Amino acid sequence: MSRFTIAALALAASLPSAVLAAPAYDADGRLRFPNDYRTWIYLSTGLGMSYNAVAMGGEVFDNVFVDPVSYKAFLETGTWPDGTELVLEVREAQQKGSINKSGHFQGAAVHREVHLKDSTRFKGGWAFFPFSDETPAKMIATTADCYSCHQAHGAVDTTFVQFYPTLLPIAQEKKTLSASYLADEAK
């Protein structure tokens, strides 16, 4: 076992062992936003990332958080359990402010999205929900490009673990990387 894995497992052992609070839905089946997501495990930040040949719009920061119980399970197994909620928080990239003379810092949140695993509720096991505020959100239709892209390029269980530097080594060690991701890397 690598030193990294031992350190990650030690961190996971210190996390709350509470049962994962099930994702909450309203009477119409819309997902309620997990308002405490900023207390969850921070996975990564991307700056100006685009999966298209031509970037769309200005640069933004993409912050990703996962609930602590699912994080702990991932460290142990290299995959995500049912009930996993990943929150993508998109923030403006700012340059001018205070004493900053170069580089970027994060500004206002402009979009949030939840990637939720529930194999009993969703065909394919996962669903995406967009949020502009705390109003419960309808699931993005499974015909949207996000589903096929995650299926075709997600490193682990349709998630982009390849962009989470603390989890990619775990997936490599546990041999849970998808065939499609390995094919992308071989190109």
N, C-alpha and C positions, 0 to 999 in steps of 0.2 A: 504494500500500500504506500502511495507517495506521501511526502510530507504535506503537500497541498490537500490531499484527501483527508488526512488525519486532522489537519487544522479545520477544514470545512465541517467534518463530522463533530468536532468539539464545539464549534459554533452552533451547529444544529441542536446539539444536546442541551444547549443553554436556552433554546427557544421555548416558548410556552408549549406545553403538551396538551393544551385544551383541544377539544374536538372542534374540527373545522365547522364554523358557522355556515350552514348551507346558504347558497346564493338566494336572495329574496326576490320574489316576483309579486307584482300587483295582481288584481283580479283578472286583468286582461292578458296576463302572461308576459308583461313587459318586465325587464330586469330592473331592480332598484340599484342605484349606484352605490358601491361600497365606499362611503365617505371617509372611512378610516384608512384608506389605501396608503396614505403617506407614512403610516406607522409600519407598513409591511416591509418586506425585504426588497431593497433596491437591487436591480440586476444590471442595468447598463444605461448609458445615454449615447444616442447617435446624434450626429450633427449634419444636417442637410442630406440625409440618406434618401435615396430614391431607387426604386426597383425598375424604373423605366430608363431607357437610353437618354431621354431628355428630362431633366429635373423640372418639377412643376412648382411655380411660385418661389417665394423667398426661402432662405435657410431657416430651419427650425431645429430645436432640440427635441428628440424623442426619448423620454424617460420611461423605463419599464420597471414595474413593481409586481411582486407575486405575494400571495398570502403566505404567512409563515409556516403553516402546517404542510402545504403543498411543497414549499421549498425544502423542508426537512425530509419529506418523502422522496423528493428528487435526489437529494444527496445520498440517500440510502439505496435507491433503486435505479437511478438514471432515467426515470420517466415520470410523467405527471399522473397523480391519482384523480379519480372523478371528484368534482368539486373545485378543481384548480381554477383560480381567477388570476389572470394576468391583466394588469392595467397599463395601457399605453397612454402617457400624458404628453401631449404635444405643446411646446412652449416656443414663443417667439425668440429668435436670436437677436439680441441687442448688442450694439457696439458703443453707442454714446451714452454715457452716464457716469456720474460721480467723477472719480479720478481716472477711469479707464482710458488708456491711450491707444491700445491695440487689442486685438482678439475679440471674443464674444462672451457674453454672459446671458443667462436665461431671463426672459421677461415673462409676460402674462401667458397663462394657459389659454390656448385657443381651441383645443379639442381633447377629448378623452375617449378611450375605447376600451371595452372589456372583451377579452378572449376567454371564453368559459368552457370548461370541459364537463359534460354531463352526458354520458353515453346512453342513458335511459330516456333523455328528453330530446336529444338532437341526433338526426341522421348524420353519421360520420363522427359523432362524439363531441364535436366542438361547434361553438357559435360565436359570432361577433356582435357586439352591441355598441352603437355610437352614442356618445353623450355630449351635449353642449352645455348642460347644466345638471342639476340633481333630479330632473324629471325622469321617471322610469322610461327606459328605451325599448323599442321594438328590435327584435333580432334583424340583422342585415340579411337579406335574402340569400339563400345558398347559391344562387346564380351569380353573385358578385365575384369579381376577380380575386378578392382576398382569400376565398376558400380554395380555389384551384392553385393559386400561388403558394399558399402555405402547404397544401398537399404535395405539390411538386418540388418545393425547395426547403421545407422545414427540416431542420437537422434532427429533431426528436419529436415524435408524436405531433406533427404538423406545426410545431413551434420553432421560432428562429433562435434556437439555442446557440447557433453559430455566432450570434452577436452578443452573447452573454459570457464574457471572458472567465467568470468564476464557475460556470456550469459546463462549458464545453469540455474541459478536462475530465469532469465526472462522467459525462456521456461517452467519451472516448474510453475511459477505464472500464465502464460498465458494458461497453459494446452495444449501446442503444441508438447509435446514429443510424438514420434512415438510409436506405439504398439510394434514394433520389439525391440526398445531400452528398453522399460519397461520390456519386456520379458527377455532380456539379463540381466538386473539389478536384476530381480527376481531369477535368477539361483544361 
